[in-house]
Amino acid sequence: MRRRAACFGIWLAMLAAVTSAVWAATATYTPPPQTGTIYTVINYKRAFGTTVGTFVSVTWGTFQKSGTISAPLGSCSQSIPSGFVLKLQHTKADSVPLTVSTDGTFVRTPYQGAAPAEVNHPCYKVVSW
C-alpha cells in the first residue's frame, strides 16, 4: 500500500512538472468598467531557430476560447521578434477578470487602451477573438 502511495506521489509530481512546462506563461487582467479594446502581445514559440505554432487560451467570465496561432512563413519565420497581437473587444462596462495563457512569451500582458506598436510591425499578426 505504501509503495502505491509513493508511486502515485511521484506520478503526481511528474504531471505537475509537465503541466507547468506546457503552460509557460499566464497573465490575469481585470479591465476597467468601460467598453474598449483589450490587447495582448505574444511572441511565437521557437524551435531550432524558427517560429512554430503557438497555443493561446482565453478565459473571460463565460467566454472561453483557445487555439494554436500558426507560425508565419518567409522571413518572419526566422525574424526576432515575431509574434501576434491578440485583440479582444470589451463590449460591456463590467470588470470581469480575463486570463490569458500561452506557451509563447508575453511581450505585453493584457491591457485596455490604444493599440500597441506591434500592430504595425510586419512580423506581428493581429488575431481578433
Residue pairs with C-beta under 8 A, 6 or more apart in sequence:
22 103
23 101
23 103
24 102
24 103
24 104
24 105
25 101
25 102
25 103
25 104
25 105
25 106
26 99
26 100
26 101
26 102
27 40
27 99
27 100
27 101
27 106
27 109
27 110
28 97
28 98
28 99
28 100
29 38
29 97
29 98
29 99
29 100
29 109
29 110
29 111
29 112
30 95
30 96
30 97
30 98
31 38
31 90
31 95
31 96
31 98
31 110
31 112
32 95
32 112
33 93
33 94
33 95
34 90
34 93
34 112
35 89
35 90
35 91
35 92
35 93
36 90
36 112
36 113
37 87
37 88
37 89
37 90
37 112
37 113
37 115
38 87
38 88
38 89
38 90
38 98
38 110
38 111
38 112
39 85
39 86
39 87
39 88
39 108
39 110
39 111
39 112
39 113
39 115
39 116
40 85
40 86
40 88
40 100
40 106
40 108
40 109
40 110
40 111
41 83
41 84
41 85
41 86
41 106
41 107
41 108
41 116
41 118
41 124
42 54
42 56
42 69
42 83
42 84
42 85
42 86
42 102
42 104
42 105
42 106
42 107
43 81
43 82
43 83
43 104
43 105
43 106
43 107
44 51
44 52
44 53
44 54
44 69
44 71
44 72
44 82
44 83
44 84
44 104
45 51
45 52
45 53
45 54
45 103
45 104
45 105
46 52
49 78
50 71
50 77
50 78
51 71
51 72
51 76
51 77
51 78
51 82
52 71
53 68
53 69
53 70
53 71
54 68
54 69
54 71
54 83
54 84
54 102
54 103
54 104
55 66
55 67
55 68
55 69
55 102
55 103
55 104
56 66
56 67
56 68
56 69
56 86
56 100
56 101
56 102
56 104
57 64
57 65
57 66
57 100
57 101
57 102
58 64
58 65
58 66
58 86
58 88
58 98
58 99
58 100
58 129
59 98
59 99
60 88
60 96
60 97
60 98
60 99
61 96
65 129
69 84
69 125
69 127
71 77
72 82
72 123
72 125
75 123
76 82
76 122
76 123
79 123
81 107
81 118
81 121
81 123
81 124
82 123
82 124
83 104
83 105
83 107
83 118
83 123
83 124
83 125
84 124
84 125
84 126
84 127
85 115
85 116
85 118
85 119
85 124
85 125
85 126
85 127
86 100
86 127
86 129
87 126
87 127
87 128
87 129
88 98
88 110
88 128
88 129
89 128
90 112
98 110
100 109
100 110
107 118
108 116
108 118
118 124
119 126
